[in-house]
Amino acid sequence: MTASQHPAVSPLPQAHRLAQLNVSTLLHPLDDPRLAPFVEMLDSVNAAADGAPGFVWRLVGEGDADATALRPAGEDVIVNLTVWESQEALWDFAYRSGHLEAMRRRREWFERHVEAHLVLWWIPAGHIPTVEEALERLSDLRTHGPSPRAFTFASSYDAPAAAAQAPAPAGQAGGSR
């Protein structure tokens, strides 16, 4: 697995970044004509994300432009794992850009989720989350509800609150897991 990173990323004085995982269960295989409109949107939506203010990083498959070939949560589940400078930057991209059109049409392409499908958490600046870490955060949210270690837009925590209550990831200063 590799990554797409904003070309204008420069070292920022921020100590934390926002990681985001979104999982979606496909109604049909990606090569099914009913998913063609979604597949056709991928490049433009990903390019918009890559150029969005506050974008830091997104997961892509080895040699791919996106992460749709990765299926760490099941054969019919696609994942979107990104890092943003702030919650506001992610919100603006998700709900105030061309991405909103894809969100409006999601019921045409994805199953309705009965449990949380999106999780947010703060990470130290410079840390790139793994898929395993992201899935663990989603599992934590589903099992325990929102907390400083796994939350949603509707139940968010700021980075200082999360840092005060969560142990640092392995290899980071301040503790290990």
N, C-alpha and C positions, 0 to 999 in steps of 0.2 A: 504494500500500500504506500502511496505517496501523498503529496499534498499540493494544493494550490495556495499560493500566498500572495497577498497584495504587494505589487511591486514597489509601492511607495512607503512600505512599512519602515519606520525608523524607530530607533530606541525611544521609548516614551518613559516619562517618569512614573507612570502608573505601576503599582505593585501587582495589580490583578487584572485579569481579563475574564470575559464571560464565555464559558463553553456551552454549547447547545447540541443536544441530540434530538432528532426527530425520526421516528420509525413509522413506516406506512406499509400496510398490507395490501398488496396488489389485488385487484379484482380479476385480472387476466395477466398472462405472461407479457413481458415488455414488447415482444414482437407481434402481439395481437393487434389487429387494426383498430380495435376500440381504445387502445392506449397510444395510438400514433400522435394525437394532439399533445399528450403529455411528453412523449419522447421528443417531439419537435420543439418543445419549449425549453428543454434541458440546457442546451448550449447558451441560449440568450439569457435565461434566468441565472445560470452559473456565471456568465460573463458580467451580468449586472451585480451579482454578489461580489465577485472579485474586485470590481471597481467601486463598490459602495463605500462611502465614508465609514470608517470604523471597522471595516472587515480586516481580519488578520490572517485567517487560515481556514481551509476546508479539506476534508478527506476526499481523496480520489483513489480509484483503483490503479494498480500498477499498469502504466502505459495507457490509461484511460483519461478522459476529460472529466469524468464524474465518478460517483461511488455506486452506481446502480448495479454493477457486476458483483459487488461485495454483498454477501448475504449472511452476516454474522448472527442475525436474529431469526433466521428461517428462510427457506427457499423462496417464499412468496413475500418476503419483507425487505424493503429497501430502507437504507439508513442515510441520514444527512447529519454529518458531524462537522460543526464549525466553531471557530473562535472569533470573538468580537471584542473591540476595545471597551464597549459598554453595553448595558442592557438597552439603552436608548438607540444605539446604532443598530442593533439587531431588530428592535421594534420598527424603526424607520424603514429598514430594508423589507421586513416581512409584510408590513401593513401599509406602507406609503410608497411603494415602488411597483414596478411591473410584476413583481412576485405575487402581488395580491390577486392578479388574474388567475394564476395557477391555484392559489388557495381557494378561490371561489369555485373552481371546477373540480376540486379534489374528490367530491362524491362520485364523479363519473369514473374515477380511476382507482380509488382506494376504499377499502372497507371502513365502515364507521367503527371507531374504537370504543370499546366498552371500558377501557382503563387508560391511564395516562399514556400518551404517545410522544410527549415532548418533555424534556427535562433540561433545566439550566443549573449551572453551578459555577462558582468562581474558581479560577486556577491562578497560580502565580504567573506573572508575565514571563514569557519564554518557555513555559511548559506546553507541550503538545499532548493533548489527551489521546489515549488509546481507545480503540473500540471497546475493549474489555472494561476499561474504566467507565466509559460512557454507559454501557449496558448495566454496569453495577449501580451507577447513579439512578438510572431509570428504574431498576428493580427496587432500590431504596425508596424512591418516591412512591412507587406502587404499593410497597409493603407498609411504609410508615407515614405516608403523606408528606406534605411540604415541610422542609426543614432547611437550615442554612447549608446543608450538604447537597440537597436536591430539591429544586423548587420550580415554579412555573411563573409565567408573566403575572398571573392573577394572585400569586402568593410569593412574591419575591423577597429577597433579602439583599442588603447591600454587602459589598465586598468586606468591609471591616467586620460586620457582624458574622459573616460566614467564616472569615479567617479566625476570629476569636473563638468560634465553637467547633471548628473542624481541624483535625490533625493535618499537618503538611504531608503531601505525597512523598513516597519513598524517594530518597535522593535529593530532597529539597531541605534547605536549612530549617531548623525548628522542630524536627521530629521525623519519625518514620512510621510506616504502616506495616 
